[in-house]
Amino acid sequence: MTIKENQDTIDFISDYKQKTYLKKLFLKNTIELNNYFAYSGREEKTNPKVAYFIEKEKRYKARFARGIKNDMSKYKLKNESDRKIHCYLKSKRREEN
């Protein structure tokens, strides 16, 4: 082995030792919450008043989520500068969505 290959091997071993040390330290200092609570089989029930307001909010949002029906295709812009501005604004709206 050359000196460079030997140094690469030493670097690899030190990196691996550090990685295993940090992994053990992480496992020691963290709590895994995926299986922390026992499964009881019961479902959480909401208060009837809260359920009513949640449903009301869904209906309210659905009423305004139907979309805006304003077809502007029948209108034409008169000069070229207005068309450029219109195309620019149209592209900005697409980027936002």
C-alpha positions in Angstrom: 0.0 0.0 0.0 1.1 3.5 -0.7 1.0 6.3 1.8 -2.0 7.9 0.2 -4.0 4.6 0.2 -3.1 4.0 3.8 -4.2 7.5 4.8 -7.5 7.0 2.9 -8.1 3.8 4.8 -7.4 5.5 8.1 -9.8 8.3 7.2 -12.5 5.8 6.2 -12.1 3.9 9.5 -12.3 7.1 11.6 -15.4 8.3 9.7 -17.0 4.9 10.2 -16.2 5.0 14.0 -17.6 8.5 14.3 -20.8 7.5 12.4 -21.4 4.5 14.6 -20.8 6.6 17.7 -23.2 9.2 16.6 -25.8 6.6 15.8 -25.6 5.0 19.2 -25.7 8.5 20.8 -28.8 9.4 18.8 -30.6 6.1 19.8 -29.6 6.7 23.4 -31.0 10.3 23.6 -34.2 9.9 21.6 -37.5 8.2 22.3 -39.2 6.4 19.4 -42.9 7.4 19.6 -44.3 5.2 16.9 -45.0 2.4 19.3 -44.9 4.4 22.5 -48.6 4.3 23.3 -50.5 1.0 23.6 -53.4 0.6 21.1 -56.7 0.7 23.1 -59.0 0.0 20.1 -61.2 3.0 21.0 -61.8 6.0 18.7 -61.7 9.5 19.9 -65.1 11.1 19.8 -65.5 14.8 19.3 -67.9 17.1 21.1 -71.1 17.5 19.1 -70.7 21.3 19.1 -67.2 21.0 17.7 -68.3 18.5 15.1 -71.1 20.9 14.0 -68.6 23.8 13.6 -66.2 21.6 11.6 -68.9 20.5 9.3 -70.2 24.1 8.9 -66.7 25.3 8.0 -66.4 22.5 5.3 -69.7 23.6 3.8 -68.6 27.3 3.9 -65.3 26.5 2.1 -67.1 24.3 -0.5 -69.5 27.1 -1.4 -66.6 29.3 -2.4 -64.4 26.6 -4.0 -66.6 26.2 -7.0 -64.5 28.6 -9.1 -65.0 31.9 -10.6 -66.8 31.9 -13.9 -65.7 34.9 -15.8 -64.8 34.1 -19.4 -62.9 37.2 -20.7 -62.0 35.7 -24.1 -64.5 37.8 -25.9 -62.6 41.0 -25.0 -59.6 42.0 -27.1 -56.9 44.5 -26.2 -56.4 47.4 -28.6 -52.7 48.0 -28.8 -49.5 45.9 -28.5 -48.3 47.3 -25.1 -51.6 46.2 -23.5 -51.1 42.7 -24.9 -47.6 42.5 -23.5 -48.8 43.6 -20.1 -51.7 41.1 -20.3 -49.3 38.2 -21.2 -46.9 39.2 -18.3 -49.7 39.2 -15.8 -51.1 35.9 -17.1 -47.6 34.3 -16.7 -47.4 35.7 -13.1 -50.7 34.1 -12.2 -49.6 30.8 -13.5 -46.4 30.9 -11.5 -48.4 31.6 -8.3 -50.5 28.5 -8.9 
